[in-house]
């Protein structure tokens, strides 16, 4: 779902944030060899983005749909997991 917000004469939209392999924290370095360059992870974070900063559309599909595709474009990604940025432990958020 995309929410449109008018602010300071610029059109901003609220979009869900996905992490690519290169965006993952260093503590996951041992797992990187199992992650494809076309795999993205939906997060619990949403950003407000100016529409002028959007490069273009992309498709994010399930892993099963991705495997069934015969032609994969540069803008086609798949997602298998949800990434929670912060975990609350003893009253503190840890990354």
PEVEN-V854620 format. One record per residue. SS is DSSP state (A for helix, B for strand, O for the rest). PSI is psi in whole degrees, 0 to 359 (999 if undefined). D_FIRST is the distance of its C-alpha to the first C-alpha in whole Angstrom. Layout:
ss: {SS & SS}
psi: {PSI & PSI}
d_first: {D_FIRST & D_FIRST}
//
This chain:
ss: {O & O & B & B & B & B & B & O & O & B & B & B & B & B & B & B & B & B & B & O & A & A & A & O & O & A & A & A & A & A & A & A & A & A & O & O & O & O & B & O & B & B & B & B & B & B & B & B & B & B & A & A & A & O & O & O & O & O & B & B & B & B & A & A & A & A & A & A & O & O & O & O & O & O & O & B & B & B & B & O & O & B & B & O & O & O & B & B & B & O & O & B & B & B & O}
psi: {136 & 127 & 128 & 134 & 131 & 121 & 127 & 43 & 14 & 146 & 117 & 148 & 151 & 121 & 149 & 148 & 131 & 143 & 138 & 174 & 318 & 345 & 349 & 145 & 154 & 329 & 348 & 14 & 324 & 337 & 349 & 330 & 343 & 1 & 127 & 158 & 339 & 10 & 135 & 158 & 119 & 138 & 175 & 15 & 140 & 142 & 150 & 125 & 136 & 135 & 336 & 347 & 357 & 126 & 326 & 177 & 158 & 164 & 130 & 116 & 174 & 163 & 321 & 317 & 321 & 316 & 330 & 346 & 140 & 329 & 118 & 126 & 172 & 341 & 23 & 125 & 161 & 157 & 130 & 336 & 156 & 132 & 119 & 118 & 320 & 139 & 128 & 127 & 120 & 39 & 358 & 152 & 132 & 146 & 999}
d_first: {0 & 4 & 7 & 10 & 13 & 17 & 19 & 22 & 22 & 20 & 16 & 14 & 10 & 8 & 7 & 8 & 12 & 14 & 18 & 20 & 24 & 25 & 23 & 24 & 26 & 30 & 31 & 29 & 31 & 33 & 30 & 29 & 32 & 30 & 26 & 26 & 25 & 22 & 21 & 18 & 17 & 13 & 14 & 14 & 13 & 11 & 12 & 13 & 14 & 16 & 15 & 19 & 18 & 16 & 18 & 17 & 15 & 15 & 14 & 14 & 15 & 17 & 21 & 23 & 21 & 22 & 25 & 26 & 25 & 28 & 27 & 25 & 24 & 23 & 19 & 19 & 18 & 18 & 17 & 19 & 19 & 17 & 18 & 19 & 20 & 22 & 25 & 26 & 30 & 33 & 31 & 30 & 27 & 28 & 26}
//
